[in-house]
C-alpha cells in the first residue's frame, strides 16, 4: 500500500486534481465577487470617458466645418464677385463660373461635404453639389432654417440633421446642415448666407462611442432642446429633453445614476449642443446574470476536465518513465558511474541512476568522436595543402636557366633569393597550417619579384592593405595560387604591360581580400563552371572531378578557407571577358592573431 502511494502515477493524480479543483473554486469565487464590484463601480467611469471622447470628436469635427465656412467668408475674390453687377452676359457667365470654382475648391476640401450653397441678398443662388445641382426650393425665404441664418450675426449656425436637402428639392438623402451669414469684410455688410450640407455618417459613428450596451440610446439636443441627431433602438420613446440634467460651465460632464437608468451628458464647446447617453440599468443586471451563469458552467466543466487531465497526465508521465527505465537498463553493459544524487519517487531514483551511467558513457564516446574528427580534419588539411599548383616553380627554374646561360647579375640574385624564401615558406608546415595576412603579403612580394623578372616588368602590381588587417589569420598559401592564376590566365596572354591590384575591405564582420587583374577575363560559360566547382563540398577537392584547369587552385584555396572558418567563408569569383577578373577571399573578423616569423632583410624589391 505504501509502495503504491509513493508511485508517481498516484501522487501526480491526487496532486494535480486537488490543486486544480481548489484553484478553480477559489479563483471563480474571487472573480465573480470582483466582477460585481467592477460592473457597479467602473461603469460610470467608462460612460464618462466615452462621452468625453465623443464630445472631443465633435469639437474637432465642428472646428473643421467651421474652418470651411470661414475660408469662404474670408475669400475677397468671392465676396467681390457676389456683389459685382454687370449687364454684359459674357462677363456675368465668367463671374458665375469663377464663383462656382471657388465654391468647388471648398467642396473638395472635405470628403463628407455633399453640397455648398450661397444665397445672396439679391436672390441669386450659387450651388456646388454631387447631384441635381440647381434644383432650388423657391420658397426658401419662408423656411425656418433661412430665418435662423438671417437672424445670426456672423456666427456659425448648426441647423442639425435633415431628411433631405433644405435647398435642393431633388436631394432626399439625410444630411447634416450648417451655415452662417456671408459678410463683406471691408464694410462688414451682409451680402448673403452660406449653407453647407454634409454626410451625417461621421456624426452617427461618433455617437456610437457613447454606447456601453445594446440598449443605450444616444442623442444630441440643441440650445432650445430640439433633437439634432440620435442613435439607438428603433421605435424607442425619447424622454422629455427639458427634464434631463444639463451640464454647466462648472461641470462640463455629468453622470446621473439615481434612477433606474444611467444618464451621462456632456456639452460641446463650439456648438450649443448637449450629448446624452441613456442606458437602462437592467442591461447591467443581464450582464451580471450572464456572468454568474458563465462562471458556474465554467467551474463545473473545468472540474470534470481537471479530473480527466489528472488521470491522463499522471499515466502519460509515469508510463513513459517506466518504459525508459527498462530500455536504459538494457544499456548497462559498460562501465557506468553516477554523478547525480536525488531522493525522490522510486521511478525517478531509478531513472537518475541509469541517466548517470549513460552520461558517463556518452562523455567517453563524445571525446573519442572529437579526437577522431580532429585527426580527420588535419589529414584533410594536409592533403589539401599538398595540392597547391607548383606550376610557377617550373617556369621560374626555366627562367633561371636562361638567365644563367646569358650572364649573372644583381637582378638574377634577387630572383634566386626570392625563390629561396618561397621554398622555405611553402615547405614549412610543421608548426601550423595557418599564417597571417602580413606573412602572406611578404611571400607574395617574393613571388612578384620572380614574376616581374620573368615577364620583363610587363606586370605592374599594387598592394593596398591597411595596417590593421595585417594580423588577420589565413590558411598558408592562400593568396599566391590566386595571383598565379591571374598572371597565367589573365595577364600573361595579353603580351602587353598590365596591372594587378591586391587590396582588402571590411564588410560587417568579414574581411574581403581582393585580387583584381585587368586582363583577359573569362567568358560566362567558364565562369559558371568555376563557380559551380567552388560550390562543391570542400572534401571533394580530394577527388578527381572534372573542372577547368584554372579552377584547381581556386577550389583548393576555397576548400582550405571553408574547412578552417566554416562554409560561409571561402572564395568568390567575378569576371567579364576582355575586362578582367576579381577573386575575393572571404575570412571572418575579428580573429585571434597568430604570431609569425618575418623574412630576412633584403635589398631586392
N, C-alpha and C positions, 0 to 999 in steps of 0.2 A: 504493500500500500504506500509506504513511504517512498519507495523507489519510483512508483508510478506518479506520485505527486511532484517529484523532482524532475520529471521529464519535461523537456522544452515544450512539447505539444500541450500538456495540461496547463502549465504555467502561462504560456502565451495566450491560450484561450481565455482563462479566467482574468488575467491582467487586462487584456485588450477589451473584453466585454465590460468589465467593471469600470474601467476608465472612460470608455466611450459613452456608456449609459449615464454615468454620473456627470460627465462634462456636458452632455446634451441636455439633460434636465436642468442643470444649473444655468447654462447659457440661455436656454429657451425662456426660463423664468425671468432672468435679468433683461433679456431682450424685450420681452413683452411689457415689463414694467417701464423700462426706459422708453419704449416706443410710445406708450400712452403719454408720458411726460413730454416727449419731444413734439408729439402731434399738437398737444394743447399749448405748449409754451412757445414753440417756434413758428406756428402757422401765421401768427400776426406779424412776426418779423419778416417772413417770406413775402407776405402780401404787401407789406410796407415797402420792401426793397423793389418788388416788381412794379408797383405803381410809381415809385420814384424814378425807376429806369424808363418807364413809359413816358412820364412827363418830360424827362430829358430828351427822349427821342422826338417827341412832338415839338419841343423847343427848337431842336436842330432842324426839323422839317419845316416848321413855320418860318424860321430865320432864312432858310433857302428860298422859300416862296416870296418872302418879304423883299429879299435882295433882287428878285426878278422884276417886281413892280418898281423898285427904286431905280433900277438901271434904265427902265423905260421912262420914268418921270424925269430923270436927270439927263436924258438924251436931248441935247439942244437942237439937233437937226430934226428930231421927231416933233418937238413942240413947235418949231418954226414951220414945218410943212403942214402941221394940223391947222395952223392959223392962217396960212397963206391962201389968198383967194385970187383967182385968175379967170379971165374969160377965154383964154386960149385953150381949146380942148387938148391939144398935144401936150402942153405943159401940165395940164390937170392930170392926164394919164401918167406922165412921168412922175409927178408928185405922189400919186396913189401907189405906183409901183415902188417908189423909194420907201414910203411908209410901210407897205407890206413887207419889204425886205428887212426893215428894222425890226418889225414885229416877228418875222420869221426867225431872225437870229436869236431873239429871246425865247421863241418857241422851242428851238432845238438845244437850248442851254440845259434843260432838264427833261429827261425821257418820259416822266409821268405827266407832262403837260398835254392836255387834249385840245385845248383851244384858247386863243387870246383874242379879245375883242376890245376895241377902243371906240367909244361913242362920244362924239364931240357935242358941244353945247348947241351947235348948229344942226344937229340931227344926222350927221354923216356917221356911218358905221364902217370900221375897218376891221376885218377878221382874218385870222390865220388859224386853221384847224385841220384835222386829219381828213374829215369828210363833210359833205353837204355844206361847203363854205358859202356864206352869203344868204342863207335862208333865215331871215331875221323876223322875230316876233315884232310886228308893227305896234303893238300895244305895250311895249316895254316901259313907257313912261309911267303907266298906271300900276306897275308891279311894285311889290314890297321891297324887293332887293334893290331896285333902282332908287327908290326913295331913301333907303339906308345909305347908299353910296353918296347921294347928293347931299344928305344931311351931315355927312362926315366932313372933317376939316383937314383932310390930307392924310389922316392916319389909316392904317390897314383895317379893312372891314372883312371879318371872316364870316361868310354867309352860310357855310355848312354844306351838308350833303343834299343834292337834288336828284330826283329820279330821272331827270332828263335835263338837257341844257336849258337854262332860263332864257337864253337869247336865240339859239338855233332851234327852231321847232322840229327839225328833222332828226336831231340827235336825241335818242331816247335812252341812252345808257346812263347809269348812275355816275354822277360827277361830284367832285368837291369844288366849291366855288368860293372865290375871294376876290377882292378888288379894292380900289381906292380912287379918290378924285385925282385927276391929272391937272397939274398947275404949270403955268409959265413961270419959271423960277426968276425971271427978270423982274416982273412986277407982281409976282405971286397972285396971278389971276387965274381962276378956274377955266380950263378950256375943254373939259370933258371928264369921262370916267374910264378906268381900265377894269376889265373883268377877265379873270383867268380861271379856266376850268381844268382840273387835273383828275387823273385816275385815283379813285378812293382806296385802291388796294393797299398802298403803304400805310394809310391810317388804320384800316381794319386789321392789318397784320400787326401793327404796333399795339392795338388793343388786345390782341391775343396774349401778349406778355403779362397782362394783369390776371388772367385766368389761373386759378390754383386748383380747380376741379371741374369736371364736366358740367356741373350746374351753375358755374359762375356766370353772372351777367355783367357785362362791361359796357359803359356808355359815356358820352360826353354831353354836358349841358352848357349852354351859354349863360351870359350875364342875366338874361331875363328868364332863366330856367327852361328855355326851349331845347329840344333834343337836337344835337348836332350830328352825332354818329353813334352807332351801337353795334354790339356783337354779343351773341348769347343764344339761349334757347329760343327757337322759333315759337311764336304764339304766347310767350310768357307775358304776364301782365306787369307793366312797369309801375314802380312806386310813384307816389306824388313827389315830384322833384323838389318842390318848395319845402317839404318836410324833412328832407335829407340833411344831415350835418354838413356844414360847409367849412372848408379850411379858411383860416385867417392869415394875415401877414405874419403874425407871431408864430403860427403853427401851420406851415405850408402843407403838411401831410397829417391826416388824422386816421385813426383806427378805432372803430366802434364795434365791440363785441358784446354789448349789454343785452341785445335782443336775441332772437332765435336765428340771426344771420350775422355774418361778419361783413362789416361795411368799411371799405378803405376809400379815401378820397384825396386828390391832390390837384393843385392849381398849376396851370401853365403860365409862364412869365410873359410870353409875347401876345397871348390872346386871353380874353376874359372867359376862359374855359375851366370847367371842373371835371376831372376824370374820376369816375366812380367804378368800383368793383364790388359786387354784392354776391356773397357765397353763402348758401344755406348751411347751417351747422350740421344738418342731417347728413351732408356729404362726408363730414369728418367721422360721424358715427359709423357710417357704412365702411369707411376705411379701417376703423378700429375693429369692427366685427370681422372684416376680411382678414385683418392681421391676426386676430385671435384664432380664427379657424385655420389659417395657414400654419400658425405655429403648432397647433395640436396635430395637424396632419403630418407636418414635417417631423415632429418629435417621434410619433408612432412609427413612421416609415423608417427613420434613421435607427431606431432601436432594433427593428426587425433586421435591417440591413447590417447593423453592427454585429448582431448575433451570427448572421451568416458569414460576415467577413472574419469574425474571430475564429470561427471553425475553419474556414478556408485558409486564412493566413497561417494559423498555427500548423495545419497539416502541410501547407506549402513550404514552410521553413524547415519543419522537422524531418520530413521525408527526404528531401534532397541531402540534408546533412548526414543522415544515416547512410544513404547510398554513397555519398562522397567518402565517408569514413571507411566503408567496406572496400571501395576502389583504392583508396590510399594505402590501406593495409597490404594490398596485393603488391605494392611497390617496395615493401620493406625487405629488400634483398641486399641492399648495400649497407655501408657503414654510415648510418644516420645519427645525428645528435641534436637534441633540442636546445633552444635558447630562450623560449618564451615560457613564463610560468604564470598560470592563472588557476583559479579555483572557482569553477562555475558549474553549470549543468554537466551531467555525465557526457552528453553528446559533444558539448563544446570542449571539455577537457580532452576527450579522445581526439577531436579534430586538431587541437593545438599541438598535441604530441606528434601526430602524423605530419602536420604542417612544418614543425621544426626539423624533422628528419628530411622532409622534401626540400626545404630551403637550403640545408647544408649540402645536399647532393647537387642542387641546382647551381650553387656557388662554384662547386668544383667544375661542373660541366661548362659554365659560362667562362671560367678562367681558361679552360682548355681551348674553347672555341676562339676566345680573344687572341691567345698565343698563336693558334693556327692561322687566324685571319691576318695577323700582323706579318707572319712569315710569308704567307701567300702574297700579300701586298708588296713586301720588299722584293720578293722574287719577280713580281710583275714589273716593278720599277726598274730593277736591274736589267731585265730583258728589254724593256722599252728603251732605256738609255743606251743600250748597246746597238740600237738600230740607227743612231744618228748617221746620216749620209756622209761618208768620208770623201765624196767626190772632189771637194776643194783641195784635199791633200794631194791627190794625183795631179791636178792642174798645177799646184804650187811646185811640186818636185820637178815637173816637166819644165816650168819656167826657170827654176834654179839651174837646171841642166843647161839650158840655152844661154843664160847669163854667164855661167862659169865657162862655157865654151868660148864666149867672146872675151870677157875680162872681168876681174873682180873690182868692185868699187864700194864706196860707203853705202850707197843705196842698197846694194845686194846684201851687205852686212846687216842692215836694218831688217831686211826681209827675213834673213836667216834667224835673227834674234826674235822677231815676232813669231816665226814658225816655232821656235823653241818654246817660247812662252805658251803658245797654244797647245803644243803637245803636253806640256807639264800640267796645264789647267784641265784639259779634256780627259787626261788619263788618271787624274787623282779622284777616285770615287770611294776611297776607303773611309774618310771622315764622314761624309754625308752626301746625299744625292741632291742637296739644295744649296743655293748660294744667295747672294744679294744682288740687287739691281746694279749696285756700284761695280761689283766684280764682273758682272756680265758685260757692262759697258767697257771696262778695261780690256776684257777679252775681245770685244767687238773692234776696238781700236787696233789691236794687233792684227785681227783678221782683215780689216780695211786697209792696213798698210800693205799687206800682201796683194789684195785685190787691186788697189790703185796702181801698184807697181806692175802687176800683170797686164792691166788694161791701159797702161801708159797714161794714167791720170784722166781717163775718159769718164770716170765715175767721181762725182763730187758729192761728198757725204756731209750732212749737217745733223748734229746731235743736240737736241734742245730739251734737256730734262732738268727740272728744278731740284735743288739740293735736298729738299725734304723727302723726295721719293727714293733716294739712293739706297736706303736701308731696307726697302721692301724685299721680302723673301720671294725667290723664284726657284723653280727646278733648274738644275745646272744644264747648260747648253740649250737655253730656251730661245734666245734671240738670234744666235748665229745661223741655225738652219733656215730661219725666215729670211735673213739678209742674203744667204746663199741662193735661195730660190729667186729672190728679187733680182739679184745680179745675173744669174744664169739664164732665167727665162724672160725677165722683163727689160733689163738694161743692156746686157751684152749683145743681143741680136741687133740692137739699133745701129751699132757701128759708129756712133757719134757721141760727143760729150752729153752726159745725162746726170740727173740729180737723184739722190736718195736721202730721205728725211726720217730721223728717228726721234720721237717725242712722246711725252706721257701727259695724260689729262685725267682728272678725277671726275667720276660720276657717282654721286651718292657715296656709298661705302665701297666702291670699286675703283681700282686703278686700271686705266686703259693704256697699254703700251702699244704705240702705233708705229709700224714700219711702212712708209709710203714711198713708192717709186713712181716716177713719171715716164714709164717705159712702154713696152708693147701692150700690156694689159692682156685680157683673155676674152674669148667670145662667151656668150651666155651659156652654151652647152657645157663647155669646160668648167665654167664657174659653178654651174649646178651640180656637176659630178663631184667637184671638190667639196662643196657644201654638204652634199649627201654623204660623202665619206666621213666628214667631221661629225655627223650626227650619229654615227655608229657608236656602240659601246666601246670604251677605252680598251677593254680586253681583246677586242677584235683586231687590234693592231698587230697582235702576235700571229694572226692567221694570214695565209696568202690570199688576200682578197684582191679583186681586180679594181684598180683605180688609176687616175692619171699619174704619170711619173712625178710631176711636181707636187702631188698631194701627199707623198710619203712623209717628207719632213714635216709638213703642216700637221698631218694626222698624229705623228709621233709626239710633237710638242703639245698638241691638244690633249692627247691621252695622258701625258705625264702631268699637265696642269690640272686636268679634271680629277685624276686619281689623288693628287696632293690636296686640292682645295674643295672638290665637290663638283657635281655635274653642271652647276650653274656657271662655272668658270671654264675658260679654255680659249680657243682661237676662233676669230670671226674674219671672214674674207669678203672684201668688196672690190670689184674690178669693172672697168669698161674698156673695151677693145680700142686700142690706139691712144688711150688717155692714161693708163697706168693702173696699179693695183695697191690697195691698202690692206695690210694684215694687222688685226688688233688682237693683242694678248690681254685677256681679262683676268685679273687677280684681285683678291679681297684686300680691303683696308679697314681698320689697321691690322697689322700682323706682327707678332713678336719677331724682332730682328735677330738674325744670326750673325755672329762675328765672322770676319773673313780675313784672308791674308792678301795683302796688296802685291802687285807685280813689282819687279825690280826696276829701279830707276833706269831710264834710257833716254838718249837724246834723239831717238827715232820718233817722228811724229806720225 
